[in-house]
């Protein structure tokens, strides 16, 4: 799976190691089976306008973006066994709980490929 870095529009790093789930199986699996996310880790689901937390073991911050990576909404501390979705979202970033603090609708994010 490809890994990217996600930055805010001011250049600060939002997620240093964000795995990209673009294929149906990788999107369906998501973070299932993981007991946590390490600081700086996350998952980019594309395309996706909603997520579910069925069978998850920990809470996350979910950042919903349009196709241009403009933030549509942020759902902080999304707990296991919950679901969230936003109209107009085409990309979802699943981040460590608390990582999306300060991110607001209208912010633009950018991704950069990390050299292996």
Backbone as ProteinMPNN parsed JSONL, in Angstrom:
{"seq_chain_A": "XXXXXXXXXXXXXXXXXXXXXXXXXXXXXXXXXXXXXXXXXXXXXXXXXXXXXXXXXXXXXXXXXXXXXXXXXXXXXXXXXXXXXXXXXXXXXXXXXXXXXXXXXXXXXXXXXXXX", "coords_chain_A": {"N_chain_A": [[0.849, -1.175, 0.0], [0.55, 2.196, -0.815], [2.158, 5.013, 0.737], [1.65, 8.235, 2.045], [2.336, 11.703, 2.852], [0.447, 13.995, 4.711], [-0.439, 17.329, 4.611], [-1.36, 20.449, 6.134], [-2.812, 23.553, 4.926], [-1.107, 25.554, 5.78], [1.298, 24.359, 5.8], [2.055, 22.717, 7.903], [2.472, 19.408, 9.176], [-0.09, 17.109, 9.054], [-0.493, 14.379, 9.042], [2.046, 12.152, 9.12], [2.608, 9.603, 8.083], [0.577, 8.276, 6.099], [-1.344, 5.747, 5.022], [-2.582, 4.765, 1.845], [-5.705, 3.83, 0.808], [-7.072, 2.713, -1.898], [-8.164, 0.72, -3.399], [-10.926, -1.608, -3.64], [-10.808, -3.8, -1.705], [-8.826, -2.939, 0.144], [-9.997, -0.583, 1.073], [-12.316, -1.627, 2.234], [-11.268, -3.22, 4.275], [-9.792, -1.372, 5.768], [-8.92, -0.066, 8.886], [-9.342, -2.323, 10.346], [-8.617, -4.932, 12.639], [-6.425, -3.735, 13.747], [-4.976, -2.564, 16.775], [-4.45, -0.049, 17.524], [-3.453, 3.253, 16.388], [-0.29, 4.505, 15.639], [1.344, 7.531, 16.754], [1.25, 10.007, 14.251], [0.48, 8.28, 12.247], [-1.969, 7.192, 9.801], [-4.917, 6.705, 7.712], [-5.887, 7.024, 4.386], [-8.81, 7.055, 2.709], [-10.029, 6.5, -0.434], [-12.038, 6.287, -3.265], [-14.39, 7.651, -0.932], [-17.177, 8.468, 1.006], [-18.242, 8.023, 3.359], [-17.792, 6.34, 6.524], [-17.447, 3.44, 8.652], [-17.308, 2.202, 11.997], [-17.427, -0.381, 12.819], [-16.481, -3.22, 14.641], [-14.111, -2.032, 15.392], [-11.401, -1.103, 17.614], [-10.621, 1.225, 18.812], [-10.874, 4.826, 19.118], [-11.004, 7.369, 16.534], [-10.029, 10.327, 14.667], [-11.939, 11.655, 12.096], [-11.589, 13.028, 8.94], [-13.352, 14.57, 6.515], [-13.24, 15.155, 3.08], [-13.578, 16.979, -0.053], [-13.14, 16.211, -3.584], [-10.978, 17.822, -4.225], [-9.506, 17.968, -1.967], [-10.444, 19.768, -0.083], [-11.587, 20.48, 3.087], [-14.603, 19.145, 4.163], [-15.939, 18.413, 6.492], [-15.168, 17.67, 9.945], [-14.946, 14.959, 12.102], [-14.373, 14.564, 15.275], [-12.865, 12.235, 17.553], [-14.29, 9.792, 16.893], [-16.01, 7.081, 17.911], [-15.684, 3.465, 18.5], [-18.013, 1.246, 16.849], [-19.653, 3.148, 15.679], [-20.866, 5.264, 13.006], [-20.101, 7.479, 10.281], [-20.662, 10.036, 7.897], [-20.49, 12.358, 5.172], [-22.173, 14.61, 3.092], [-21.068, 15.291, -0.156], [-18.463, 14.586, 0.353], [-15.558, 12.982, -0.839], [-13.235, 11.851, -0.15], [-11.756, 10.41, 2.708], [-9.928, 10.939, 5.624], [-8.579, 8.951, 8.075], [-7.498, 9.406, 11.214], [-5.16, 9.519, 14.001], [-6.644, 9.822, 17.177], [-7.323, 13.098, 18.099], [-5.528, 14.229, 16.341], [-6.666, 15.811, 14.368], [-7.229, 18.226, 15.47], [-7.907, 21.622, 15.255], [-8.29, 21.582, 12.526], [-10.57, 22.628, 10.095], [-13.783, 22.974, 8.406], [-13.461, 23.982, 5.025], [-10.729, 24.342, 5.045], [-7.796, 23.575, 3.161], [-6.162, 20.63, 2.239], [-3.073, 18.923, 1.507], [-1.349, 16.348, -0.239], [1.66, 14.439, -0.261], [3.943, 12.27, -1.805], [5.858, 9.887, -0.07], [9.286, 9.282, -0.087], [10.653, 6.082, -0.532]], "CA_chain_A": [[0.0, 0.0, 0.0], [1.291, 3.45, -0.932], [2.12, 5.857, 1.925], [1.833, 9.647, 1.729], [2.332, 12.668, 3.951], [-0.677, 14.919, 4.571], [-0.118, 18.633, 5.197], [-2.371, 21.507, 6.153], [-2.485, 24.609, 3.968], [0.0, 26.364, 6.298], [2.518, 23.566, 5.664], [2.288, 21.805, 9.015], [2.138, 18.017, 8.876], [-1.268, 16.575, 9.73], [-0.254, 12.934, 9.166], [3.354, 11.893, 8.511], [2.601, 8.313, 7.391], [-0.83, 7.981, 5.825], [-1.502, 4.697, 4.018], [-3.644, 5.097, 0.886], [-6.573, 2.693, 0.478], [-7.817, 3.094, -3.104], [-8.79, -0.472, -3.975], [-12.081, -2.03, -2.828], [-10.457, -4.623, -0.555], [-8.11, -2.149, 1.146], [-10.976, 0.336, 1.68], [-13.215, -2.409, 3.072], [-10.518, -3.662, 5.454], [-9.5, -0.173, 6.552], [-8.077, -0.25, 10.063], [-9.772, -3.516, 11.08], [-7.541, -5.796, 13.101], [-5.419, -2.938, 14.433], [-5.351, -2.216, 18.146], [-4.257, 1.393, 17.668], [-2.634, 3.942, 15.399], [0.847, 5.192, 16.251], [1.356, 8.962, 16.436], [1.702, 10.29, 12.888], [-0.077, 7.316, 11.297], [-3.355, 7.374, 9.417], [-5.384, 6.0, 6.525], [-6.63, 7.832, 3.434], [-9.769, 6.235, 1.961], [-10.44, 7.21, -1.646], [-13.129, 7.204, -2.937], [-15.216, 7.329, 0.231], [-17.934, 9.59, 1.544], [-18.69, 7.633, 4.701], [-17.011, 5.275, 7.146], [-18.069, 2.793, 9.807], [-16.341, 1.796, 13.013], [-17.789, -1.726, 13.271], [-15.382, -4.095, 15.038], [-12.897, -1.265, 15.717], [-11.003, -1.187, 19.024], [-10.164, 2.525, 19.303], [-11.485, 5.994, 18.481], [-10.182, 8.093, 15.563], [-10.552, 11.563, 14.097], [-12.238, 11.465, 10.672], [-11.609, 14.287, 8.195], [-14.037, 14.36, 5.241], [-12.824, 16.158, 2.103], [-14.07, 16.824, -1.42], [-12.099, 15.652, -4.466], [-9.837, 18.738, -4.257], [-8.965, 17.919, -0.614], [-10.968, 20.833, 0.759], [-12.283, 19.835, 4.193], [-16.063, 19.293, 4.221], [-16.267, 18.359, 7.909], [-14.281, 16.89, 10.804], [-15.624, 14.264, 13.2], [-13.338, 14.19, 16.243], [-13.115, 11.156, 18.526], [-15.328, 8.864, 16.439], [-15.864, 5.894, 18.754], [-16.045, 2.17, 17.895], [-19.423, 0.917, 16.626], [-20.38, 4.306, 15.168], [-20.662, 5.524, 11.581], [-20.146, 8.895, 9.937], [-20.583, 10.34, 6.481], [-20.816, 13.742, 4.868], [-22.548, 14.892, 1.706], [-20.02, 15.973, -0.905], [-17.138, 14.032, 0.649], [-15.045, 11.979, -1.766], [-12.021, 11.348, 0.483], [-11.801, 10.443, 4.17], [-8.688, 10.663, 6.34], [-8.761, 8.4, 9.413], [-6.288, 9.839, 11.896], [-5.042, 9.304, 15.441], [-7.548, 10.688, 17.926], [-6.706, 14.365, 18.474], [-4.669, 14.744, 15.273], [-7.378, 16.777, 13.519], [-7.513, 19.455, 16.223], [-7.568, 22.822, 14.495], [-8.712, 21.457, 11.133], [-11.952, 23.099, 10.016], [-14.339, 23.015, 7.048], [-12.908, 25.034, 4.182], [-9.273, 24.198, 4.972], [-7.333, 22.742, 2.045], [-5.064, 19.732, 2.584], [-2.236, 18.511, 0.381], [-0.633, 15.095, -0.001], [2.953, 14.296, -0.942], [4.45, 10.904, -1.73], [7.051, 9.737, 0.757], [10.304, 8.469, -0.746], [10.849, 4.822, 0.206]], "C_chain_A": [[0.9, 1.246, 0.0], [1.115, 4.282, 0.333], [2.436, 7.291, 1.519], [1.914, 10.465, 3.008], [1.202, 13.647, 3.681], [-0.328, 16.2, 5.312], [-1.33, 19.552, 5.161], [-1.93, 22.597, 5.182], [-1.356, 25.505, 4.468], [1.326, 25.604, 6.281], [2.801, 22.623, 6.816], [1.796, 20.401, 8.656], [0.946, 17.587, 9.726], [-1.082, 15.081, 10.0], [1.028, 12.609, 8.402], [3.386, 10.613, 7.686], [1.162, 7.863, 7.198], [-0.906, 6.95, 4.691], [-2.7, 5.043, 3.13], [-4.406, 3.827, 0.518], [-7.462, 3.113, -0.689], [-8.538, 1.915, -3.746], [-9.91, -0.949, -3.065], [-11.705, -2.833, -1.587], [-9.763, -3.799, 0.533], [-9.031, -1.127, 1.813], [-11.895, -0.417, 2.632], [-12.511, -2.828, 4.368], [-10.192, -2.482, 6.356], [-8.532, -0.443, 7.679], [-8.469, -1.474, 10.889], [-8.573, -4.378, 11.447], [-6.433, -5.05, 13.823], [-5.899, -2.625, 15.839], [-5.173, -0.728, 18.413], [-3.556, 1.94, 16.432], [-1.494, 4.609, 16.156], [0.755, 6.683, 15.93], [1.924, 9.193, 15.037], [1.186, 9.332, 11.843], [-1.521, 7.66, 10.965], [-3.68, 6.558, 8.185], [-6.193, 6.959, 5.674], [-7.512, 6.881, 2.633], [-10.254, 7.039, 0.769], [-10.858, 6.217, -2.711], [-13.902, 6.718, -1.715], [-15.916, 8.598, 0.704], [-18.454, 9.293, 2.929], [-17.778, 6.518, 5.204], [-17.839, 4.651, 8.254], [-16.963, 2.325, 10.738], [-16.688, 0.424, 13.593], [-16.52, -2.54, 13.515], [-14.075, -3.359, 15.34], [-12.653, -1.312, 17.219], [-10.635, 0.167, 19.62], [-10.855, 3.644, 18.528], [-10.485, 6.663, 17.525], [-10.79, 9.464, 15.312], [-10.772, 11.289, 12.615], [-12.35, 12.838, 10.015], [-12.182, 13.986, 6.809], [-13.68, 15.506, 4.301], [-13.511, 15.92, 0.769], [-12.912, 16.329, -2.298], [-10.863, 16.537, -4.585], [-9.14, 18.848, -2.896], [-9.298, 19.161, 0.209], [-11.832, 20.157, 1.824], [-13.769, 20.187, 4.165], [-16.507, 19.317, 5.674], [-15.238, 17.497, 8.632], [-15.139, 16.253, 11.893], [-14.532, 13.82, 14.175], [-13.804, 13.044, 17.134], [-14.286, 10.257, 18.139], [-15.075, 7.515, 17.107], [-16.193, 4.604, 17.989], [-17.561, 1.975, 17.855], [-20.275, 2.126, 16.248], [-20.115, 4.41, 13.67], [-20.729, 7.026, 11.362], [-20.021, 9.033, 8.432], [-20.962, 11.789, 6.263], [-21.118, 13.89, 3.381], [-21.435, 15.691, 1.039], [-18.622, 15.442, -0.643], [-16.784, 12.946, -0.365], [-13.807, 11.281, -1.218], [-12.217, 11.438, 1.986], [-10.41, 10.102, 4.701], [-9.061, 10.143, 7.719], [-7.446, 8.61, 10.149], [-6.324, 9.465, 13.37], [-5.966, 10.288, 16.144], [-6.784, 11.923, 18.415], [-5.869, 14.995, 17.378], [-5.34, 15.814, 14.426], [-7.751, 18.057, 14.267], [-7.046, 20.655, 15.406], [-7.913, 22.756, 13.022], [-10.196, 21.799, 11.066], [-12.452, 23.037, 8.575], [-13.815, 24.229, 6.287], [-11.398, 24.998, 4.086], [-8.929, 23.31, 3.786], [-6.134, 21.938, 2.528], [-4.279, 19.396, 1.331], [-1.558, 17.2, 0.758], [0.649, 15.079, -0.819], [3.417, 12.868, -0.756], [5.737, 10.883, -0.92], [8.037, 8.844, 0.005], [10.576, 7.239, 0.116], [12.256, 4.661, 0.678]], "O_chain_A": [[1.885, 1.316, 0.735], [0.045, 4.263, 0.942], [3.365, 7.539, 0.751], [1.602, 9.983, 4.097], [1.017, 14.084, 2.545], [0.034, 16.17, 6.488], [-2.195, 19.45, 4.292], [-0.809, 22.569, 4.674], [-0.7, 26.16, 3.658], [2.355, 26.136, 6.696], [3.71, 21.799, 6.718], [0.822, 20.242, 7.92], [0.97, 17.688, 10.953], [-1.467, 14.582, 11.058], [1.088, 12.771, 7.183], [4.112, 10.538, 6.694], [0.603, 7.155, 8.036], [-0.573, 7.251, 3.544], [-3.711, 5.554, 3.613], [-3.833, 2.875, -0.011], [-8.477, 3.783, -0.498], [-9.44, 2.114, -4.56], [-9.862, -0.728, -1.855], [-12.239, -2.568, -0.509], [-10.079, -3.946, 1.714], [-8.865, -0.832, 2.996], [-12.221, 0.081, 3.71], [-13.113, -2.787, 5.441], [-10.305, -2.584, 7.578], [-7.448, -0.986, 7.462], [-7.986, -1.647, 12.007], [-7.636, -4.531, 10.663], [-5.581, -5.678, 14.452], [-7.095, -2.442, 16.067], [-5.68, -0.204, 19.405], [-3.128, 1.192, 15.553], [-1.716, 5.214, 17.204], [0.145, 7.057, 14.928], [2.963, 8.634, 14.685], [1.426, 9.541, 10.654], [-2.209, 8.327, 11.738], [-2.842, 5.816, 7.673], [-7.088, 7.636, 6.18], [-7.002, 5.993, 1.949], [-10.818, 8.122, 0.927], [-10.056, 5.343, -3.041], [-14.045, 5.515, -1.498], [-15.308, 9.665, 0.786], [-19.025, 10.155, 3.598], [-17.093, 5.848, 4.43], [-18.804, 5.244, 8.738], [-15.832, 2.085, 10.315], [-16.295, 0.099, 14.713], [-15.604, -2.543, 12.693], [-13.038, -3.997, 15.525], [-13.577, -1.533, 18.001], [-10.363, 0.253, 20.817], [-11.357, 3.432, 17.424], [-9.273, 6.534, 17.693], [-11.929, 9.729, 15.697], [-9.89, 10.749, 11.947], [-13.103, 13.699, 10.471], [-11.585, 13.247, 6.026], [-13.796, 16.677, 4.664], [-13.971, 14.815, 0.483], [-11.823, 16.06, -1.792], [-9.806, 16.062, -5.001], [-8.289, 19.715, -2.698], [-8.533, 19.557, 1.089], [-12.708, 19.354, 1.499], [-14.146, 21.359, 4.145], [-17.345, 20.133, 6.057], [-14.532, 16.699, 8.016], [-15.956, 16.923, 12.525], [-13.848, 12.824, 13.937], [-14.993, 12.91, 17.425], [-15.168, 9.991, 18.956], [-14.038, 6.89, 16.886], [-16.883, 4.635, 16.97], [-18.29, 2.474, 18.712], [-21.485, 2.128, 16.473], [-19.245, 3.723, 13.135], [-21.332, 7.756, 12.149], [-19.351, 8.235, 7.778], [-21.672, 12.381, 7.076], [-20.403, 13.36, 2.529], [-20.925, 16.654, 1.61], [-17.684, 15.811, -1.35], [-17.613, 12.101, -0.701], [-13.378, 10.253, -1.743], [-12.774, 12.414, 2.489], [-9.795, 9.117, 4.291], [-9.781, 10.814, 8.459], [-6.412, 8.066, 9.764], [-7.377, 9.138, 13.917], [-6.059, 11.451, 15.752], [-5.74, 11.809, 19.057], [-5.528, 16.174, 17.467], [-4.655, 16.642, 13.825], [-8.506, 18.879, 13.749], [-5.912, 20.685, 14.927], [-7.84, 23.771, 12.328], [-10.987, 21.32, 11.878], [-11.658, 23.046, 7.634], [-13.734, 25.337, 6.817], [-10.828, 25.559, 3.149], [-9.683, 22.398, 3.446], [-5.212, 22.477, 3.141], [-4.774, 19.569, 0.217], [-1.233, 16.968, 1.922], [0.714, 15.629, -1.918], [3.299, 12.313, 0.336], [6.595, 11.754, -1.069], [7.666, 7.776, -0.481], [10.712, 7.34, 1.335], [12.584, 3.658, 1.312]]}, "name": "protein", "num_of_chains": 1, "seq": "XXXXXXXXXXXXXXXXXXXXXXXXXXXXXXXXXXXXXXXXXXXXXXXXXXXXXXXXXXXXXXXXXXXXXXXXXXXXXXXXXXXXXXXXXXXXXXXXXXXXXXXXXXXXXXXXXXXX"}
